[in-house]
Amino acid sequence: GNKMNFRIAIIKCFMLYTIFSGRAKRAEFWWFFLFCMIVGLMGSVIDAALGLDAAIGGNGVFTTLIQLATFLPSIAVGSRRLHDTNRSGWWQLLWIVVFIGWIPLIIWLASTSKNENNRFGDEPTD
C-alpha cells in the first residue's frame, strides 16, 4: 500500500474513528497525534482572538468542538497502536494517572511494531 504520511494518517483515523480492533503502525498514530496538537493549538488561538476562550465551562468554543471531533478517533487509533505492540487498548486508561501512567504508555506507543501476527490481528501493511 501507500507509505503512511500525515494526510493518509488523518484520513485513515477519521474513517476508522470507531474501530478499536486491529492494529496501527507507529506512523499512523504519531501523525494523527501531531494533527490533533496542531488543530488544538489553532482552535485555542481562534478562541482567544475571538474572545471565546472561556465560553463553554472554561473551554473555548472551537477548542471544545475540536476535542469532540478528535476524541473517538484518538482513542481508537491509540487502541490499534497498543494492539500492534501486543497490548490491550485498555492500557490507555493510564493517561488518567498523570505522569506516572504516561511514562510506560508513551514508551509503548513509540515502540517498534511486533512484526508478526498477534491476538489483535495480522501485521498492518502500511
VONU-378207 format. One line per 2 residues: number of its first residue (from 0); their letters; for each residue y negated, x, z negated of N, C-alpha, C. Coordinates in Angstrom, 1 decimal. Example, Ala and Ser with C-alpha at 12.3 -4.5 7.8 and 13.67 -1.06 7.14 Angstrom:
BEGIN
0	AS	5.7/13.2/-7.8/4.5/12.3/-7.8/3.3/13.2/-7.8; 2.2/12.8/-7.1/1.1/13.7/-7.1/0.0/12.9/-7.9;
END
This chain:
BEGIN
0	GN	1.2/0.8/0.0/0.0/0.0/0.0/-1.2/0.9/0.0; -2.4/0.2/-0.1/-3.7/0.9/-0.1/-3.8/1.7/-1.4;
2	KM	-4.5/2.8/-1.4/-4.8/3.5/-2.6/-5.8/2.7/-3.5; -5.5/2.6/-4.7/-6.3/1.8/-5.7/-7.7/2.5/-5.7;
4	NF	-8.7/1.6/-5.5/-10.1/2.1/-5.7/-10.9/1.0/-6.5; -12.1/1.3/-6.7/-13.0/0.4/-7.5/-12.9/-1.0/-7.0;
6	RI	-13.2/-1.2/-5.7/-13.2/-2.6/-5.1/-11.9/-3.3/-5.2; -10.8/-2.6/-4.8/-9.5/-3.2/-4.8/-9.0/-3.5/-6.3;
8	AI	-9.4/-2.7/-7.2/-9.0/-3.0/-8.6/-9.7/-4.2/-9.1; -11.0/-4.4/-8.8/-11.7/-5.6/-9.2/-11.1/-6.8/-8.6;
10	IK	-10.9/-6.8/-7.3/-10.3/-8.0/-6.6/-9.0/-8.3/-7.2; -8.1/-7.3/-7.4/-6.8/-7.5/-7.9/-6.8/-8.1/-9.3;
12	CF	-7.7/-7.6/-10.2/-7.7/-8.1/-11.5/-8.2/-9.5/-11.6; -9.2/-9.9/-10.8/-9.6/-11.3/-10.8/-8.6/-12.2/-10.1;
14	ML	-7.8/-11.7/-9.1/-6.8/-12.5/-8.5/-5.6/-12.7/-9.5; -5.4/-11.7/-10.4/-4.3/-11.8/-11.3/-4.8/-12.1/-12.7;
16	YT	-5.9/-12.9/-12.8/-6.6/-13.0/-14.1/-5.8/-13.7/-15.2; -4.7/-14.4/-14.9/-3.9/-14.9/-15.9/-2.5/-14.4/-15.8;
18	IF	-2.2/-13.3/-15.1/-0.9/-12.8/-15.0/-0.8/-11.6/-16.0; 0.0/-11.9/-17.1/0.2/-10.9/-18.1/1.5/-10.2/-18.0;
20	SG	2.3/-10.6/-17.0/3.6/-9.9/-16.8/3.4/-8.9/-15.7; 4.4/-8.0/-15.5/4.3/-6.9/-14.5/3.6/-5.7/-15.1;
22	RA	3.2/-4.8/-14.2/2.7/-3.5/-14.6/1.5/-3.2/-13.8; 0.6/-2.3/-14.4/-0.6/-1.9/-13.7/-0.7/-0.4/-13.9;
24	KR	-1.0/0.4/-12.9/-1.2/1.8/-13.0/-2.6/2.1/-13.7; -2.8/3.3/-14.0/-4.0/3.7/-14.7/-5.2/3.4/-13.9;
26	AE	-5.3/3.7/-12.6/-6.5/3.5/-11.8/-6.9/2.0/-11.9; -5.9/1.1/-11.8/-6.3/-0.3/-11.8/-7.0/-0.7/-13.1;
28	FW	-6.5/-0.3/-14.2/-7.0/-0.6/-15.5/-8.4/0.0/-15.7; -8.5/1.3/-15.4/-9.8/2.0/-15.7/-10.9/1.7/-14.7;
30	WF	-10.6/1.4/-13.5/-11.6/0.9/-12.5/-12.2/-0.4/-13.0; -11.3/-1.3/-13.5/-11.7/-2.6/-13.9/-12.5/-2.5/-15.2;
32	FL	-12.1/-1.6/-16.1/-12.8/-1.3/-17.3/-14.3/-0.8/-17.0; -14.4/0.1/-16.0/-15.7/0.6/-15.6/-16.6/-0.6/-15.0;
34	FC	-15.9/-1.4/-14.2/-16.6/-2.6/-13.7/-17.2/-3.5/-14.8; -16.4/-3.7/-15.8/-16.8/-4.6/-16.9/-18.0/-3.9/-17.7;
36	MI	-17.9/-2.6/-17.9/-19.0/-1.9/-18.5/-20.3/-2.0/-17.7; -20.2/-1.8/-16.4/-21.4/-1.9/-15.5/-22.0/-3.3/-15.5;
38	VG	-21.2/-4.3/-15.3/-21.8/-5.7/-15.3/-22.3/-6.1/-16.6; -21.6/-5.6/-17.7/-22.1/-5.9/-19.1/-23.4/-5.3/-19.3;
40	LM	-23.6/-4.1/-18.9/-24.9/-3.4/-19.0/-26.0/-4.2/-18.2; -25.6/-4.5/-17.0/-26.6/-5.2/-16.1/-27.0/-6.6/-16.8;
42	GS	-26.0/-7.3/-17.3/-26.3/-8.5/-18.0/-27.2/-8.4/-19.2; -27.0/-7.3/-19.9/-27.9/-7.0/-21.1/-29.3/-6.8/-20.6;
44	VI	-29.4/-6.0/-19.6/-30.8/-5.7/-19.0/-31.5/-6.9/-18.5; -30.7/-7.8/-17.8/-31.3/-9.0/-17.3/-31.7/-9.9/-18.4;
46	DA	-30.8/-10.1/-19.4/-31.2/-10.9/-20.6/-32.4/-10.4/-21.3; -32.5/-9.1/-21.5/-33.7/-8.5/-22.2/-35.0/-8.7/-21.4;
48	AL	-34.8/-8.5/-20.0/-36.0/-8.7/-19.2/-36.5/-10.1/-19.1; -35.6/-11.1/-19.2/-36.0/-12.5/-19.2/-36.2/-13.1/-20.6;
50	GL	-36.0/-12.3/-21.6/-36.2/-12.8/-23.0/-35.1/-13.7/-23.4; -33.9/-13.6/-22.8/-32.8/-14.4/-23.1/-31.7/-13.7/-24.0;
52	DA	-32.1/-12.6/-24.5/-31.1/-11.8/-25.2/-30.6/-12.3/-26.5; -31.2/-13.4/-27.1/-30.6/-14.0/-28.3/-30.4/-15.5/-28.1;
54	AI	-30.3/-15.9/-26.9/-30.2/-17.4/-26.6/-29.0/-18.1/-27.1; -27.8/-17.4/-27.0/-26.6/-18.1/-27.4/-26.0/-17.4/-28.6;
56	GG	-26.3/-17.9/-29.8/-25.8/-17.4/-31.0/-26.0/-15.9/-31.2; -27.1/-15.4/-30.8/-27.4/-13.9/-30.9/-27.0/-13.1/-29.6;
58	NG	-26.3/-13.8/-28.7/-25.9/-13.1/-27.4/-26.8/-13.6/-26.3; -27.0/-12.8/-25.3/-27.8/-13.2/-24.2/-27.0/-14.2/-23.3;
60	VF	-27.7/-14.9/-22.5/-27.1/-15.9/-21.6/-26.2/-15.2/-20.5; -26.7/-14.2/-19.8/-26.0/-13.5/-18.8/-24.8/-12.7/-19.4;
62	TT	-25.1/-12.1/-20.6/-24.1/-11.3/-21.2/-22.9/-12.2/-21.6; -23.2/-13.3/-22.1/-22.1/-14.3/-22.5/-21.3/-14.7/-21.3;
64	LI	-22.0/-15.1/-20.2/-21.3/-15.5/-19.0/-20.4/-14.4/-18.5; -20.9/-13.2/-18.5/-20.1/-12.0/-18.0/-18.9/-11.8/-18.9;
66	QL	-19.1/-11.9/-20.3/-18.0/-11.8/-21.2/-16.9/-12.9/-21.0; -17.3/-14.1/-20.7/-16.4/-15.2/-20.5/-15.6/-15.0/-19.2;
68	AT	-16.4/-14.5/-18.1/-15.7/-14.3/-16.8/-14.7/-13.1/-16.8; -15.0/-12.1/-17.7/-14.1/-10.9/-17.6/-13.1/-10.9/-18.8;
70	FL	-13.1/-11.8/-19.7/-12.2/-11.8/-20.9/-10.8/-11.8/-20.5; -10.4/-12.9/-19.8/-9.0/-13.1/-19.5/-8.5/-12.0/-18.5;
72	PS	-9.2/-11.7/-17.4/-8.7/-10.6/-16.6/-8.6/-9.2/-17.3; -9.5/-9.0/-18.3/-9.4/-7.7/-19.1/-8.1/-7.7/-19.9;
74	IA	-7.8/-8.8/-20.6/-6.6/-8.9/-21.4/-5.4/-8.8/-20.6; -5.4/-9.5/-19.4/-4.2/-9.5/-18.5/-4.0/-8.1/-18.0;
76	VG	-5.0/-7.4/-17.5/-4.8/-6.0/-16.9/-4.4/-5.0/-18.1; -4.9/-5.3/-19.3/-4.5/-4.4/-20.4/-3.1/-4.6/-20.7;
78	SR	-2.6/-5.8/-20.7/-1.1/-6.1/-20.9/-0.3/-5.4/-19.8; -0.7/-5.6/-18.5/0.1/-4.9/-17.5/0.0/-3.4/-17.6;
80	RL	-1.1/-2.9/-18.0/-1.2/-1.4/-18.2/-0.3/-0.9/-19.3; -0.3/-1.6/-20.4/0.6/-1.2/-21.5/2.1/-1.4/-21.1;
82	HD	2.4/-2.4/-20.3/3.8/-2.6/-19.8/4.2/-1.4/-18.9; 3.2/-0.8/-18.2/3.5/0.4/-17.4/3.9/1.6/-18.2;
84	TN	3.5/1.6/-19.5/3.8/2.7/-20.4/5.0/2.2/-21.3; 5.7/1.1/-20.9/6.8/0.6/-21.6/6.5/0.1/-23.0;
86	RS	5.3/-0.5/-23.2/4.9/-1.0/-24.4/4.5/-2.5/-24.2; 4.6/-3.3/-25.3/4.2/-4.7/-25.3/2.7/-4.8/-25.1;
88	GW	2.2/-5.9/-24.4/0.8/-6.2/-24.3/0.2/-6.6/-25.6; 1.0/-7.0/-26.5/0.5/-7.4/-27.8/-0.1/-6.3/-28.6;
90	WQ	0.1/-5.0/-28.2/-0.5/-3.9/-28.8/-2.0/-3.9/-28.7; -2.5/-4.7/-27.7/-4.0/-4.9/-27.6/-4.6/-5.4/-28.8;
92	LL	-3.9/-6.1/-29.7/-4.4/-6.6/-30.9/-5.0/-5.4/-31.8; -4.6/-4.2/-31.5/-5.1/-3.0/-32.2/-6.7/-2.9/-32.0;
94	WI	-7.2/-3.5/-30.9/-8.7/-3.5/-30.7/-9.4/-4.0/-31.9; -8.7/-5.0/-32.7/-9.3/-5.6/-33.8/-9.5/-4.6/-35.0;
96	VV	-8.6/-3.6/-35.1/-8.6/-2.6/-36.1/-9.6/-1.5/-35.6; -10.8/-1.6/-35.9/-11.9/-0.7/-35.4/-11.5/0.7/-35.7;
98	FI	-11.7/1.5/-34.6/-11.5/3.0/-34.6/-10.0/3.4/-34.9; -9.4/3.0/-36.0/-8.1/3.4/-36.3/-7.1/2.9/-35.3;
100	GW	-7.3/1.6/-34.9/-6.4/1.0/-33.9/-6.8/1.4/-32.5; -8.0/1.8/-32.3/-8.4/2.2/-31.0/-7.8/3.4/-30.5;
102	IP	-7.6/4.4/-31.4/-7.1/5.7/-31.0/-5.8/5.7/-30.3; -4.7/5.1/-30.9/-3.5/5.0/-30.1/-3.6/4.2/-28.8;
104	LI	-4.3/3.1/-28.9/-4.5/2.2/-27.7/-5.1/3.0/-26.6; -6.2/3.7/-26.8/-6.8/4.4/-25.7/-5.9/5.5/-25.2;
106	IW	-5.2/6.2/-26.0/-4.2/7.2/-25.6/-3.1/6.5/-24.7; -2.6/5.4/-25.1/-1.6/4.7/-24.3/-2.1/4.2/-23.0;
108	LA	-3.3/3.7/-23.0/-3.9/3.1/-21.8/-4.2/4.3/-20.8; -4.5/5.5/-21.3/-4.8/6.6/-20.5/-3.6/7.4/-20.1;
110	ST	-2.4/7.1/-20.7/-1.3/8.0/-20.5/-0.7/7.7/-19.1; 0.1/8.7/-18.6/0.6/8.6/-17.3/1.7/7.5/-17.2;
112	SK	1.8/6.9/-16.1/2.8/5.9/-15.8/4.2/6.4/-16.0; 5.1/5.6/-16.6/6.5/5.9/-16.6/7.0/5.6/-15.2;
114	NE	7.3/6.6/-14.5/7.7/6.5/-13.1/9.2/6.0/-12.9; 9.5/4.9/-13.5/10.8/4.3/-13.4/10.6/2.8/-13.7;
116	NN	11.6/2.0/-13.3/11.6/0.6/-13.6/11.8/0.5/-15.1; 11.2/-0.5/-15.7/11.4/-0.7/-17.2/11.6/-2.2/-17.4;
118	RF	11.6/-2.6/-18.7/11.9/-4.0/-19.0/10.8/-5.0/-18.6; 9.6/-4.4/-18.2/8.5/-5.2/-17.7/8.4/-5.3/-16.2;
120	GD	9.3/-4.7/-15.5/9.3/-4.8/-14.1/9.5/-3.5/-13.4; 9.5/-3.6/-12.1/9.6/-2.4/-11.2/8.3/-1.6/-11.3;
122	EP	8.4/-0.3/-11.0/7.3/0.6/-10.9/6.3/0.0/-9.9; 5.0/-0.1/-10.3/4.0/-0.6/-9.3/3.8/0.4/-8.1;
124	TD	3.5/-0.2/-7.0/3.4/0.7/-5.8/2.0/1.3/-5.6; 1.0/0.7/-6.2/-0.4/1.2/-6.0/-0.7/2.3/-7.0;
END
